[in-house]
Amino acid sequence: MTIQTTTTGTTLTIILSGRLDTVTAPQLETAINNNINGITRLLFDLDQLDYISSAGLRILLTAQKTMNGQGTMELVHVNHAVMDIFEITGFTDILTIR
């Protein structure tokens, strides 16, 4: 998996590509933790994310809980395969997906 982060003002955009699973989830967690201070808007671009496991879902849920206390979080460009996983797990009711 590759992780690209861009900060513009108080907006952090994280672009993910590849597979977000047990092996790669700690990398994302580190990237979030290293960049989240002072952020009021967190965007995840998931257009190139091929797969997300329960470990990846946990990272997104943790990020959502953090952002509930300091701003907003949105998932954008969610592809069909990942959207199916969000729908099956009920995450479409928890996360803001655009």
MDTraj code that builds the backbone (N, CA, C; nanometers):
import mdtraj as md
import numpy as np

residues = "MET THR ILE GLN THR THR THR THR GLY THR THR LEU THR ILE ILE LEU SER GLY ARG LEU ASP THR VAL THR ALA PRO GLN LEU GLU THR ALA ILE ASN ASN ASN ILE ASN GLY ILE THR ARG LEU LEU PHE ASP LEU ASP GLN LEU ASP TYR ILE SER SER ALA GLY LEU ARG ILE LEU LEU THR ALA GLN LYS THR MET ASN GLY GLN GLY THR MET GLU LEU VAL HIS VAL ASN HIS ALA VAL MET ASP ILE PHE GLU ILE THR GLY PHE THR ASP ILE LEU THR ILE ARG".split()
xyz = np.array([
    [0.0841, -0.1171, 0.0000],
    [0.0000, 0.0000, 0.0000],
    [0.0888, 0.1235, 0.0000],
    [0.0442, 0.2252, -0.0698],
    [0.1118, 0.3539, -0.0632],
    [0.0189, 0.4553, 0.0020],
    [0.0802, 0.5456, 0.0773],
    [0.0080, 0.6488, 0.1492],
    [0.0679, 0.7826, 0.1100],
    [-0.0154, 0.8715, 0.0579],
    [0.0278, 1.0065, 0.0262],
    [-0.0492, 1.1011, 0.1171],
    [0.0208, 1.1900, 0.1865],
    [-0.0456, 1.2870, 0.2721],
    [-0.0155, 1.4274, 0.2222],
    [-0.1177, 1.5121, 0.2264],
    [-0.1043, 1.6520, 0.1903],
    [-0.1803, 1.7341, 0.2927],
    [-0.1151, 1.8366, 0.3442],
    [-0.1815, 1.9261, 0.4381],
    [-0.1936, 2.0631, 0.3745],
    [-0.3166, 2.1138, 0.3727],
    [-0.3448, 2.2479, 0.3229],
    [-0.4213, 2.3210, 0.4325],
    [-0.3551, 2.4129, 0.4983],
    [-0.4171, 2.4795, 0.6119],
    [-0.4439, 2.3787, 0.7214],
    [-0.5722, 2.3631, 0.7582],
    [-0.6087, 2.2671, 0.8621],
    [-0.6762, 2.1433, 0.8029],
    [-0.6580, 2.1223, 0.6715],
    [-0.7129, 2.0041, 0.6044],
    [-0.6004, 1.9068, 0.5728],
    [-0.6187, 1.7843, 0.6163],
    [-0.5247, 1.6764, 0.5859],
    [-0.5925, 1.5819, 0.4881],
    [-0.5301, 1.5617, 0.3726],
    [-0.5797, 1.4662, 0.2736],
    [-0.4849, 1.3475, 0.2708],
    [-0.5435, 1.2284, 0.2816],
    [-0.4655, 1.1048, 0.2758],
    [-0.5162, 1.0241, 0.1574],
    [-0.4273, 0.9975, 0.0627],
    [-0.4609, 0.9191, -0.0560],
    [-0.4015, 0.7801, -0.0374],
    [-0.4885, 0.6789, -0.0451],
    [-0.4454, 0.5404, -0.0257],
    [-0.4558, 0.4631, -0.1560],
    [-0.3572, 0.3791, -0.1817],
    [-0.3654, 0.2882, -0.2964],
    [-0.3099, 0.1531, -0.2548],
    [-0.3690, 0.0490, -0.3121],
    [-0.3264, -0.0873, -0.2785],
    [-0.4227, -0.1524, -0.1819],
    [-0.3664, -0.2267, -0.0863],
    [-0.4467, -0.3037, 0.0100],
    [-0.4240, -0.2513, 0.1512],
    [-0.5336, -0.2188, 0.2193],
    [-0.5270, -0.1779, 0.3590],
    [-0.5698, -0.2976, 0.4427],
    [-0.4709, -0.3663, 0.4975],
    [-0.4981, -0.4903, 0.5708],
    [-0.4149, -0.4947, 0.6981],
    [-0.4051, -0.6101, 0.7585],
    [-0.3334, -0.6265, 0.8844],
    [-0.1871, -0.5849, 0.8737],
    [-0.1268, -0.6093, 0.7592],
    [0.0144, -0.5759, 0.7396],
    [0.0341, -0.4256, 0.7223],
    [-0.0559, -0.3600, 0.6498],
    [-0.0364, -0.2191, 0.6159],
    [-0.1092, -0.1207, 0.7083],
    [-0.2045, -0.1677, 0.7866],
    [-0.2811, -0.0790, 0.8755],
    [-0.1912, -0.0004, 0.9724],
    [-0.0876, -0.0610, 1.0298],
    [-0.0009, 0.0179, 1.1191],
    [0.0669, 0.1361, 1.0494],
    [0.0969, 0.1215, 0.9200],
    [0.1563, 0.2326, 0.8444],
    [0.0591, 0.3498, 0.8370],
    [-0.0678, 0.3204, 0.8112],
    [-0.1684, 0.4253, 0.8044],
    [-0.1885, 0.4884, 0.9416],
    [-0.1926, 0.4066, 1.0439],
    [-0.2099, 0.4589, 1.1789],
    [-0.0978, 0.5571, 1.2134],
    [0.0247, 0.5230, 1.1789],
    [0.1398, 0.6102, 1.2025],
    [0.1264, 0.7403, 1.1236],
    [0.0875, 0.7296, 0.9960],
    [0.0715, 0.8489, 0.9123],
    [-0.0338, 0.9428, 0.9698],
    [-0.1433, 0.8870, 1.0178],
    [-0.2487, 0.9697, 1.0781],
    [-0.1958, 1.0353, 1.2053],
    [-0.1387, 0.9564, 1.2930],
    [-0.0907, 1.0089, 1.4213],
    [0.0158, 1.1166, 1.4037],
    [0.0990, 1.1033, 1.3017],
    [0.2055, 1.2003, 1.2779],
    [0.1549, 1.3319, 1.2196],
    [0.0326, 1.3322, 1.1649],
    [-0.0162, 1.4501, 1.0931],
    [-0.1465, 1.5092, 1.1454],
    [-0.2082, 1.4504, 1.2461],
    [-0.3449, 1.4864, 1.2858],
    [-0.3535, 1.6111, 1.3740],
    [-0.2462, 1.6476, 1.4428],
    [-0.2513, 1.7627, 1.5334],
    [-0.2841, 1.8907, 1.4579],
    [-0.3847, 1.9626, 1.5070],
    [-0.4244, 2.0888, 1.4452],
    [-0.5142, 2.0750, 1.3237],
    [-0.5491, 1.9525, 1.2883],
    [-0.6323, 1.9275, 1.1704],
    [-0.7802, 1.9360, 1.2095],
    [-0.8585, 2.0100, 1.1305],
    [-1.0024, 2.0186, 1.1549],
    [-1.0833, 1.9485, 1.0465],
    [-1.0174, 1.9121, 0.9370],
    [-1.0847, 1.8375, 0.8297],
    [-0.9897, 1.7298, 0.7792],
    [-1.0358, 1.6056, 0.7859],
    [-0.9560, 1.4916, 0.7403],
    [-1.0276, 1.4268, 0.6231],
    [-0.9589, 1.4180, 0.5102],
    [-1.0139, 1.3557, 0.3900],
    [-0.9330, 1.2319, 0.3553],
    [-1.0035, 1.1230, 0.3279],
    [-0.9401, 1.0022, 0.2761],
    [-0.9863, 0.9842, 0.1324],
    [-0.8930, 0.9804, 0.0380],
    [-0.9237, 0.9529, -0.1020],
    [-0.8969, 0.8049, -0.1254],
    [-1.0039, 0.7295, -0.1534],
    [-0.9932, 0.5838, -0.1631],
    [-1.0117, 0.5312, -0.3053],
    [-0.9931, 0.6160, -0.4033],
    [-1.0130, 0.5756, -0.5427],
    [-0.9247, 0.4577, -0.5831],
    [-0.8019, 0.4552, -0.5342],
    [-0.7069, 0.3507, -0.5735],
    [-0.6894, 0.2417, -0.4679],
    [-0.7760, 0.2428, -0.3660],
    [-0.7684, 0.1390, -0.2631],
    [-0.8388, 0.0140, -0.3142],
    [-0.7662, -0.0954, -0.3239],
    [-0.8200, -0.2195, -0.3806],
    [-0.8990, -0.3018, -0.2795],
    [-0.8597, -0.2919, -0.1523],
    [-0.9169, -0.3809, -0.0511],
    [-0.8985, -0.3181, 0.0862],
    [-0.9945, -0.3402, 0.1753],
    [-0.9810, -0.2971, 0.3139],
    [-1.0279, -0.4104, 0.4047],
    [-0.9458, -0.4460, 0.5013],
    [-0.9790, -0.5538, 0.5950],
    [-1.0345, -0.4935, 0.7240],
    [-1.0661, -0.5790, 0.8196],
    [-1.1160, -0.5313, 0.9486],
    [-1.0116, -0.4446, 1.0193],
    [-0.8845, -0.4722, 0.9982],
    [-0.7789, -0.3889, 1.0577],
    [-0.7832, -0.2476, 0.9998],
    [-0.8080, -0.2381, 0.8707],
    [-0.8212, -0.1069, 0.8070],
    [-0.9460, -0.0348, 0.8527],
    [-1.0547, -0.1088, 0.8684],
    [-1.1788, -0.0491, 0.9180],
    [-1.1588, 0.0067, 1.0582],
    [-1.0835, -0.0645, 1.1400],
    [-1.0556, -0.0183, 1.2769],
    [-0.9806, 0.1142, 1.2744],
    [-0.8837, 0.1288, 1.1841],
    [-0.8066, 0.2534, 1.1735],
    [-0.8990, 0.3686, 1.1341],
    [-0.9888, 0.3445, 1.0383],
    [-1.0818, 0.4496, 0.9974],
    [-1.1761, 0.4865, 1.1112],
    [-1.2218, 0.3884, 1.1848],
    [-1.3112, 0.4150, 1.2973],
    [-1.2402, 0.4964, 1.4060],
    [-1.1170, 0.4625, 1.4337],
    [-1.0377, 0.5368, 1.5321],
    [-1.0159, 0.6805, 1.4864],
    [-0.9868, 0.6979, 1.3573],
    [-0.9697, 0.8330, 1.3023],
    [-1.0991, 0.9126, 1.3131],
    [-1.2126, 0.8466, 1.2872],
    [-1.3423, 0.9140, 1.2978],
    [-1.3672, 0.9600, 1.4414],
    [-1.3365, 0.8751, 1.5380],
    [-1.3545, 0.9124, 1.6785],
    [-1.2667, 1.0315, 1.7151],
    [-1.1436, 1.0328, 1.6668],
    [-1.0538, 1.1455, 1.6917],
    [-1.1106, 1.2728, 1.6309],
    [-1.1558, 1.2630, 1.5062],
    [-1.2062, 1.3820, 1.4369],
    [-1.3392, 1.4293, 1.4938],
    [-1.4158, 1.3430, 1.5558],
    [-1.5397, 1.3866, 1.6212],
    [-1.5094, 1.4916, 1.7276],
    [-1.3902, 1.4859, 1.7846],
    [-1.3510, 1.5803, 1.8875],
    [-1.2826, 1.7054, 1.8362],
    [-1.2433, 1.7060, 1.7081],
    [-1.1683, 1.8221, 1.6603],
    [-1.2088, 1.8712, 1.5223],
    [-1.3060, 1.8063, 1.4581],
    [-1.3470, 1.8521, 1.3255],
    [-1.4291, 1.7483, 1.2529],
    [-1.4036, 1.7339, 1.1216],
    [-1.4805, 1.6419, 1.0390],
    [-1.3884, 1.5474, 0.9639],
    [-1.4457, 1.4349, 0.9240],
    [-1.3743, 1.3368, 0.8431],
    [-1.4659, 1.2922, 0.7307],
    [-1.4108, 1.2842, 0.6092],
    [-1.4868, 1.2400, 0.4929],
    [-1.4048, 1.1416, 0.4120],
    [-1.4739, 1.0472, 0.3495],
    [-1.4117, 0.9560, 0.2549],
    [-1.4616, 0.9952, 0.1163],
    [-1.3700, 1.0171, 0.0237],
    [-1.4078, 1.0584, -0.1108],
    [-1.3535, 0.9595, -0.2129],
    [-1.4169, 0.9600, -0.3286],
    [-1.3769, 0.8742, -0.4410],
    [-1.3686, 0.7269, -0.4012],
    [-1.4641, 0.6827, -0.3216],
    [-1.4645, 0.5428, -0.2764],
    [-1.5065, 0.4538, -0.3937],
    [-1.4203, 0.3621, -0.4305],
    [-1.4513, 0.2749, -0.5439],
    [-1.5533, 0.1677, -0.5037],
    [-1.6038, 0.0981, -0.6020],
    [-1.7127, 0.0032, -0.5818],
    [-1.6751, -0.1113, -0.4868],
    [-1.5558, -0.1662, -0.5022],
    [-1.5140, -0.2804, -0.4192],
    [-1.5080, -0.2422, -0.2717],
    [-1.4524, -0.1265, -0.2425],
    [-1.4417, -0.0813, -0.1040],
    [-1.5794, -0.0404, -0.0508],
    [-1.6610, 0.0222, -0.1354],
    [-1.7958, 0.0607, -0.0936],
    [-1.8775, -0.0619, -0.0544],
    [-1.8601, -0.1709, -0.1274],
    [-1.9298, -0.2948, -0.0924],
    [-1.8943, -0.3394, 0.0496],
    [-1.7681, -0.3296, 0.0857],
    [-1.7249, -0.3682, 0.2199],
    [-1.7861, -0.2751, 0.3239],
    [-1.7878, -0.1448, 0.2950],
    [-1.8501, -0.0495, 0.3876],
    [-1.9980, -0.0804, 0.4070],
    [-2.0669, -0.1150, 0.2993],
    [-2.2100, -0.1442, 0.3082],
    [-2.2363, -0.2724, 0.3873],
    [-2.1584, -0.3761, 0.3610],
    [-2.1761, -0.5043, 0.4299],
    [-2.1507, -0.4912, 0.5802],
    [-2.0510, -0.4107, 0.6160],
    [-2.0152, -0.3966, 0.7573],
    [-2.0944, -0.2902, 0.8302],
    [-2.1746, -0.2140, 0.7584],
    [-2.2541, -0.1080, 0.8210],
    [-2.1784, 0.0216, 0.8404],
    [-2.0584, 0.0311, 0.7857],
    [-1.9787, 0.1519, 0.8010],
    [-2.0360, 0.2703, 0.7232],
    [-2.1268, 0.2449, 0.6302],
    [-2.1900, 0.3565, 0.5584],
    [-2.2772, 0.4382, 0.6535],
    [-2.3171, 0.3789, 0.7658],
    [-2.3963, 0.4509, 0.8651],
    [-2.3084, 0.5265, 0.9642],
    [-2.1810, 0.4936, 0.9690],
    [-2.0890, 0.5526, 1.0675],
    [-2.0029, 0.6614, 1.0053],
    [-1.9587, 0.6394, 0.8810],
    [-1.8639, 0.7291, 0.8148],
    [-1.9346, 0.8199, 0.7147],
    [-1.8784, 0.9373, 0.6919],
    [-1.9288, 1.0287, 0.5896],
    [-1.8585, 0.9946, 0.4597],
    [-1.9365, 0.9461, 0.3625],
    [-1.8805, 0.9040, 0.2345],
    [-1.9388, 0.9926, 0.1260],
    [-1.8535, 1.0545, 0.0484],
    [-1.8972, 1.1443, -0.0603],
    [-1.8597, 1.0866, -0.1939],
])
top = md.Topology()
chain = top.add_chain()
for i, resn in enumerate(residues, 1):
    res = top.add_residue(resn, chain, resSeq=i)
    for name in ("N", "CA", "C"):
        top.add_atom(name, md.element.get_by_symbol(name[0]), res)
traj = md.Trajectory(xyz[None], top)
